[in-house]
């Protein structure tokens, strides 16, 4: 007889692993669709405003969540943390435009 409880437990574990690894793995997949890094390569710090999940937040720091291509949650000007899970990330406006998730309407004013 099959133990569905055990199967469900394994599925939950796999799902939790994906949610935990998502912030590390997903940006690599988004490169395929045209997304670019939104952090300083030398420091790993997200670039303001495009690498911030909440660029309009006042005060700007600390942020609560990460922009997926910014890679980290900015804490202060020198420190940031890898988000604990994919649930702690968002796709920012610039990234959404790069991967055609968000299109900007263009109006031809000539005619």
N, C-alpha and C positions, 0 to 999 in steps of 0.2 A: 504494500500500500504506500502511496506517495504522501509525504508530509508537506502539505502546502504551507504550514507555518514556517518550516525551514526555508522553503523557496522564497516566501515573502520576506523573511529576514535577510536572505542574501540579496534580494532585489533592493531592499532599503539600504543595505550597506553599499552596494554599487552606486545607488543614487546619491548617497551622502558623499562618497568618494568623488563623483563627478562634480557635485556642487563645490566641494573643497578644492578640487584641482582646476575648475573652470577658469578662475582668474589668471592662472598660469598658462593654460592650454588654448583658450579661446582667442587671444590676440594673434597667435600664430595662424589660426584659420582665417581670421579677418584680413590678414595680409593678402590672401588669395583674391579677395574681393576689392582690394585697393586701399585698405586702411593703412595709415601711417602711424609711427610711434609718436606719442605725445609726451615724451619725457626726455630729460637731458641724459644723453648717453654716458657722460662722465660721472654723474652723481646719482642717477636713477630717480631724481626728483621730477614729478609731473610739471609740465610747462603751463603757466597761467596765461591765458584763460582756457585754451583748448584741451589741456590735460586734466582739467578739474571737472568733477561731476557737478559742482554747484558754483560756477564762476562768479555768480552775482551775490553769493552769500556774504552777509555782513555780521561780524567780522569774517574776512576771507578764510582765516585759519583758526582752529582746525576744521577740516572737512569731515563729513560723517561717512561718506561713501567714495568710491573710486570711479573715475572714468576708465572704461575697459582698456583703452590704448594708452592711458596715462600710467596704468599698471599698479598704482599705489594710492593709498589714502594720505594726502598731505596733512601732517600734524603741525609742523611749523616750517620756517624757511629752509631748515637743514634736514629735517626728519620726515620720513613717510613710512607707512607700513603696508605690507601686502594685505589686501582684504581677506578676511577669514573665509569668505565663500563667494560664489557667483551672485548670490542674493545681495551682496554688498557692493555691487557694481552697476553702472549704467552705461549705455552707449550715448556719448555726447553728440551734440548737433554736428560738429565738424566730421566726426567719424561716421555718423549716419549719412551725411552727404557723400562722403568718399565711397561708401559701399552701396550707394543708391537706395538706402532705406528711407531717405528723406530727399525729396526733390524740391528745388527752389523754383517757383514760377518765374518765368522770364516774359516780360512784356515788350513787344516790338512797338516802340513809340513812333516809328516812321510811317506806319501805315495801317 
